[in-house]
Amino acid sequence: MSASENDVLDPETGRPRLLARRCSTCVFHPDNRMHLPPGRLAEVVDANRDAGSGLTCHQTLSYADTGVANAWCRGFYDAYPRTLAFRLARLLLGGVTEVEPPS
């Protein structure tokens, strides 16, 4: 898989794609819809925050085969808006391109 297939950048706008709202199984819903084991969400959050990156929504990854291009997770974006990747998107790219989550 090439880097472009993993990229959240929208080729038309040049800005990162961000889900307009949380997907149906977002790990940031309070009821653990992904059935993550205890501590797993904290590991994912810590790893992405430490890297200064956004978190790509699992429903937009190629293995999900939803037809929706990679996009940042809305739950992570709302919870951690000061992550370096999000700040750079706002400052250098003029923001994000919101896209509808997979149905």
VEXLUMRO-637452 format. One line per field, with one value per atom (N, C-alpha, C): residue in one letter; y, z, x; atom name. Coordinates in nm, 4 decimals. Atoms other than C-alpha are relative to their C-alpha. Example, Ala and Ser with C-alpha at 12.3 -4.5 7.8 and 13.67 -1.06 7.14 Angstrom:
2
type	A_A_A_S_S_S
py	-0.1190_-0.4500_0.1200_-0.1190_-0.1060_0.1090
pz	0.0000_0.7800_0.0000_-0.0060_0.7140_0.0730
px	0.0890_1.2300_0.0900_-0.0820_1.3670_-0.0770
atom	N_CA_C_N_CA_C
***
This chain:
103
type	M_M_M_S_S_S_A_A_A_S_S_S_E_E_E_N_N_N_D_D_D_V_V_V_L_L_L_D_D_D_P_P_P_E_E_E_T_T_T_G_G_G_R_R_R_P_P_P_R_R_R_L_L_L_L_L_L_A_A_A_R_R_R_R_R_R_C_C_C_S_S_S_T_T_T_C_C_C_V_V_V_F_F_F_H_H_H_P_P_P_D_D_D_N_N_N_R_R_R_M_M_M_H_H_H_L_L_L_P_P_P_P_P_P_G_G_G_R_R_R_L_L_L_A_A_A_E_E_E_V_V_V_V_V_V_D_D_D_A_A_A_N_N_N_R_R_R_D_D_D_A_A_A_G_G_G_S_S_S_G_G_G_L_L_L_T_T_T_C_C_C_H_H_H_Q_Q_Q_T_T_T_L_L_L_S_S_S_Y_Y_Y_A_A_A_D_D_D_T_T_T_G_G_G_V_V_V_A_A_A_N_N_N_A_A_A_W_W_W_C_C_C_R_R_R_G_G_G_F_F_F_Y_Y_Y_D_D_D_A_A_A_Y_Y_Y_P_P_P_R_R_R_T_T_T_L_L_L_A_A_A_F_F_F_R_R_R_L_L_L_A_A_A_R_R_R_L_L_L_L_L_L_L_L_L_G_G_G_G_G_G_V_V_V_T_T_T_E_E_E_V_V_V_E_E_E_P_P_P_P_P_P_S_S_S
py	-0.1175_0.0000_0.1233_-0.1200_0.3340_0.1013_-0.1032_0.6347_0.0759_-0.0757_0.8085_-0.0728_0.0751_0.5277_0.0128_-0.0173_0.5954_0.1450_-0.1428_0.9722_0.0509_-0.0635_1.1781_0.1299_-0.1242_1.4738_-0.0161_-0.0006_1.5504_0.0573_-0.0490_1.5834_0.1260_-0.1182_1.8501_0.1265_-0.1192_2.0842_0.0156_-0.0036_1.9938_0.0038_-0.0014_1.9837_-0.1407_0.1316_1.6818_-0.0194_0.0347_1.5055_-0.0297_0.0217_1.5011_-0.0408_0.0383_1.3178_0.1131_-0.1075_1.5663_-0.0312_0.0446_1.3642_-0.1376_0.1305_1.0470_-0.1114_0.1158_0.7217_-0.0829_0.0774_0.4650_-0.0830_0.0811_0.2677_0.0745_-0.0811_0.5537_-0.0429_0.0403_0.4572_0.1080_-0.1074_0.7910_0.0092_0.0101_0.7031_-0.0584_0.0432_0.6410_-0.1485_0.1382_0.2845_-0.1068_0.0962_0.1176_-0.0887_0.0721_0.0182_-0.0919_0.0855_-0.1363_-0.1133_0.1055_-0.3570_-0.0099_-0.0034_-0.2480_-0.0532_0.0456_-0.4199_0.1191_-0.1105_-0.2059_0.0513_-0.0632_0.0398_0.0184_-0.0088_-0.0017_0.1401_-0.1347_0.3341_0.0973_-0.0875_0.5084_-0.0193_0.0269_0.3387_0.0688_-0.0604_0.4566_0.1519_-0.1450_0.8091_0.0479_-0.0417_0.8334_-0.0070_0.0160_0.7022_0.1110_-0.1033_0.9493_0.1391_-0.1313_1.2443_0.0170_-0.0080_1.1632_0.0266_-0.0199_1.1548_0.1328_-0.1254_1.4804_-0.0194_0.0323_1.3101_-0.0018_0.0238_1.2802_-0.1501_0.1412_0.9486_-0.0235_0.0307_0.8010_-0.0894_0.0785_0.6686_-0.1414_0.1401_0.2883_-0.0377_0.0315_0.2883_0.0570_-0.0543_0.4805_-0.0679_0.0727_0.2506_-0.0999_0.0855_0.0304_-0.1342_0.1308_-0.2918_0.0054_-0.0139_-0.1540_-0.0077_0.0102_-0.1384_0.0683_-0.0748_0.1283_0.0945_-0.0927_0.3335_0.1441_-0.1347_0.6372_0.0117_-0.0208_0.7731_0.0298_-0.0227_0.7959_0.1401_-0.1271_1.0696_-0.0081_-0.0045_1.1817_-0.0311_0.0347_1.0524_0.1271_-0.1190_1.3149_-0.0002_0.0090_1.1893_0.0434_-0.0374_1.2262_0.1499_-0.1423_1.5686_0.0869_-0.0789_1.6953_-0.0083_0.0188_1.5517_0.0641_-0.0487_1.6689_0.1003_-0.0959_1.9770_0.0689_-0.0685_2.1065_-0.0916_0.0893_1.8040_0.0728_-0.0716_1.9270_-0.0100_0.0160_1.7838_0.0884_-0.0814_1.9627_0.1489_-0.1406_2.2918_0.0383_-0.0282_2.2712_0.0067_-0.0033_2.1931_0.1345_-0.1293_2.5068_0.1144_-0.1117_2.7301_0.0025_0.0045_2.6119_-0.0392_0.0502_2.4488_0.0631_-0.0667_2.6657_-0.0816_0.0802_2.4010_-0.1404_0.1379_2.0663_-0.0034_0.0248_1.9244_-0.1023_0.0934_1.7692_-0.0904_0.1004_1.4507_-0.0808_0.0824_1.2351_-0.1340_0.1315_0.9205_-0.1107_0.1127_0.5794_-0.0284_0.0299_0.4732_-0.1418
pz	0.0000_0.0000_0.0000_0.0093_-0.0990_0.1054_-0.0994_0.1303_-0.0372_0.0404_-0.0765_0.0350_-0.0380_-0.0007_0.1485_-0.1437_0.3712_0.0381_-0.0254_0.3404_0.0312_-0.0285_0.4972_-0.0786_0.0762_0.2673_-0.1172_0.1113_0.0276_-0.1218_0.1167_-0.3218_-0.0623_0.0590_-0.4239_0.0814_-0.0840_-0.1253_0.0558_-0.0602_-0.0047_0.1514_-0.1455_0.3484_0.0484_-0.0531_0.5754_0.0065_-0.0154_0.5678_0.1472_-0.1375_0.9023_-0.0054_-0.0024_0.9712_0.0593_-0.0445_1.0144_0.1363_-0.1308_1.3144_0.0264_-0.0344_1.4950_-0.0824_0.0708_1.3071_0.0980_-0.0832_1.4382_0.1076_-0.0986_1.6231_0.0565_-0.0478_1.7274_0.1406_-0.1301_2.0155_0.1063_-0.0948_2.1757_0.0440_-0.0564_2.2261_0.1404_-0.1388_2.5984_0.0258_-0.0288_2.5613_-0.0616_0.0486_2.4129_-0.1117_0.1118_2.0843_-0.0745_0.0649_1.9599_0.0916_-0.0972_2.2693_0.0228_-0.0255_2.3349_0.1392_-0.1343_2.6214_0.0865_-0.0889_2.9272_-0.0306_0.0233_2.8647_-0.1461_0.1418_2.4856_-0.0565_0.0516_2.4082_0.0518_-0.0557_2.6406_-0.0730_0.0755_2.4566_-0.1358_0.1328_2.1188_0.0104_-0.0198_2.2439_0.0324_-0.0404_2.4119_-0.1167_0.1133_2.1043_-0.1032_0.0998_1.8706_0.0528_-0.0575_2.1057_0.0103_-0.0100_2.1679_-0.1364_0.1358_1.7910_-0.0602_0.0528_1.7443_-0.1205_0.1202_1.4891_0.0270_-0.0100_1.4178_0.0032_-0.0007_1.4580_-0.1189_0.1157_1.1373_0.0447_-0.0351_1.1771_-0.0546_0.0410_1.1659_-0.1114_0.1060_0.9403_-0.1353_0.1278_0.6746_-0.0479_0.0424_0.6627_-0.1090_0.1166_0.3542_0.0384_-0.0376_0.5435_0.0313_-0.0308_0.6397_-0.1256_0.1287_0.2704_-0.0004_-0.0058_0.3275_-0.1177_0.1121_0.0208_0.0395_-0.0469_0.2339_0.0139_-0.0064_0.1944_0.1430_-0.1344_0.5002_0.0484_-0.0627_0.7375_0.1481_-0.1428_1.0863_0.0769_-0.0928_1.3695_0.0658_-0.0588_1.4871_0.1521_-0.1454_1.8442_0.0518_-0.0404_1.8698_-0.0227_0.0326_1.7010_0.1048_-0.0984_1.9431_0.1387_-0.1325_2.2478_0.0128_-0.0040_2.1548_-0.1120_0.1104_1.9311_-0.0096_0.0019_2.0256_-0.0429_0.0530_1.8830_-0.1137_0.0985_1.6610_-0.1415_0.1361_1.3404_-0.0233_0.0150_1.4009_-0.0015_-0.0012_1.4848_-0.1320_0.1286_1.1719_-0.1129_0.1039_0.9585_0.0008_-0.0088_1.0866_-0.0431_0.0254_1.0641_-0.1417_0.1274_0.7432_-0.1187_0.1109_0.5397_-0.0061_0.0010_0.6248_0.0577_-0.0645_0.8221_-0.0568_0.0410_0.7341_-0.1010_0.0874_0.4802_0.0688_-0.0683_0.6597_-0.1009_0.0842_0.5104_0.0861_-0.0707_0.6045_0.0387_-0.0377_0.8001_-0.0803_0.0690_0.6475_0.0604_-0.0519_0.6774_0.0505
px	0.0850_0.0000_0.0892_-0.0823_0.1469_-0.0426_0.0299_0.1623_-0.1261_0.1183_-0.1061_-0.1291_0.1204_-0.3510_-0.0301_0.0179_-0.2996_-0.0213_0.0005_-0.3134_-0.1401_0.1280_-0.5914_-0.0178_0.0126_-0.5201_-0.0950_0.0932_-0.7985_0.0714_-0.0743_-0.6481_-0.0601_0.0643_-0.9008_0.0254_-0.0146_-0.8647_0.1406_-0.1324_-0.5153_-0.0040_0.0163_-0.6549_-0.0342_0.0343_-0.6929_-0.1517_0.1413_-1.0283_-0.0263_0.0443_-1.2122_-0.1459_0.1405_-1.5343_-0.0831_0.0879_-1.8185_-0.0613_0.0483_-1.9373_0.0598_-0.0550_-1.8379_-0.0649_0.0551_-1.8774_-0.0833_0.0924_-2.1243_0.0694_-0.0716_-1.8568_0.1207_-0.1122_-1.6288_0.0416_-0.0528_-1.4040_-0.0208_0.0238_-1.4921_-0.1460_0.1354_-1.8588_0.0150_-0.0194_-1.9080_-0.0267_0.0401_-2.0375_0.0912_-0.1000_-1.7231_-0.0558_0.0611_-1.8894_0.0967_-0.1003_-1.5632_0.0452_-0.0331_-1.5380_0.1504_-0.1440_-1.1813_0.0294_-0.0382_-1.0039_0.0401_-0.0371_-0.9343_0.1410_-0.1287_-0.6536_0.0372_-0.0388_-0.6451_-0.0230_0.0261_-0.8069_0.1061_-0.1035_-0.5614_0.1321_-0.1230_-0.2721_-0.0029_0.0143_-0.4011_0.0080_-0.0004_-0.4639_0.1408_-0.1349_-0.1233_0.0979_-0.0922_0.0608_-0.0196_0.0267_-0.1095_0.0320_-0.0333_-0.0744_0.1505_-0.1464_0.2931_0.0629_-0.0518_0.3478_-0.0461_0.0527_0.1552_-0.0886_0.0770_-0.0627_-0.1497_0.1422_-0.4293_-0.0223_0.0374_-0.6070_-0.0923_0.0839_-0.7460_-0.1144_0.1184_-1.0994_0.0142_-0.0130_-1.0984_-0.0972_0.0966_-1.4050_0.0422_-0.0467_-1.2112_0.1277_-0.1195_-0.9088_-0.0352_0.0275_-0.8751_-0.0609_0.0547_-0.9514_-0.1491_0.1424_-1.2937_-0.0855_0.0680_-1.3877_-0.1371_0.1255_-1.6542_-0.0175_0.0076_-1.5720_0.0245_-0.0299_-1.4911_0.1512_-0.1447_-1.1378_0.0430_-0.0530_-0.9158_-0.0325_0.0346_-1.0254_0.0310_-0.0252_-0.9404_-0.1269_0.1076_-1.1548_-0.0545_0.0629_-1.4031_0.0105_-0.0086_-1.3988_0.1353_-0.1356_-1.0209_0.0208_-0.0144_-1.0308_-0.0701_0.0738_-1.2953_0.0627_-0.0588_-1.1181_0.1377_-0.1388_-0.7662_0.0276_-0.0125_-0.7968_0.1359_-0.1292_-0.4514_0.1134_-0.1027_-0.2678_0.0723_-0.0814_0.0163_-0.0570_0.0527_-0.1338_-0.1221_0.1213_-0.4638_0.0347_-0.0413_-0.2954_0.0654_-0.0643_-0.0799_-0.1018_0.1040_-0.3840_-0.0711_0.0685_-0.5538_0.0915_-0.0924_-0.2460_0.0567_-0.0715_-0.0812_-0.0875_0.0822_-0.3569_-0.1380_0.1295_-0.6541_-0.1127_0.1034_-0.8374_-0.0089_0.0246_-0.9878_-0.1142_0.1146_-1.2302_-0.0880_0.0894_-1.5247_-0.0692_0.0659_-1.6645_-0.0958_0.0968_-1.9580_0.0616_-0.0517_-1.8756_-0.0679_0.0633_-1.9450_-0.1371_0.1346_-2.3073_-0.0075
atom	N_CA_C_N_CA_C_N_CA_C_N_CA_C_N_CA_C_N_CA_C_N_CA_C_N_CA_C_N_CA_C_N_CA_C_N_CA_C_N_CA_C_N_CA_C_N_CA_C_N_CA_C_N_CA_C_N_CA_C_N_CA_C_N_CA_C_N_CA_C_N_CA_C_N_CA_C_N_CA_C_N_CA_C_N_CA_C_N_CA_C_N_CA_C_N_CA_C_N_CA_C_N_CA_C_N_CA_C_N_CA_C_N_CA_C_N_CA_C_N_CA_C_N_CA_C_N_CA_C_N_CA_C_N_CA_C_N_CA_C_N_CA_C_N_CA_C_N_CA_C_N_CA_C_N_CA_C_N_CA_C_N_CA_C_N_CA_C_N_CA_C_N_CA_C_N_CA_C_N_CA_C_N_CA_C_N_CA_C_N_CA_C_N_CA_C_N_CA_C_N_CA_C_N_CA_C_N_CA_C_N_CA_C_N_CA_C_N_CA_C_N_CA_C_N_CA_C_N_CA_C_N_CA_C_N_CA_C_N_CA_C_N_CA_C_N_CA_C_N_CA_C_N_CA_C_N_CA_C_N_CA_C_N_CA_C_N_CA_C_N_CA_C_N_CA_C_N_CA_C_N_CA_C_N_CA_C_N_CA_C_N_CA_C_N_CA_C_N_CA_C_N_CA_C_N_CA_C_N_CA_C_N_CA_C_N_CA_C_N_CA_C_N_CA_C_N_CA_C_N_CA_C_N_CA_C_N_CA_C_N_CA_C_N_CA_C_N_CA_C_N_CA_C_N_CA_C_N_CA_C
***
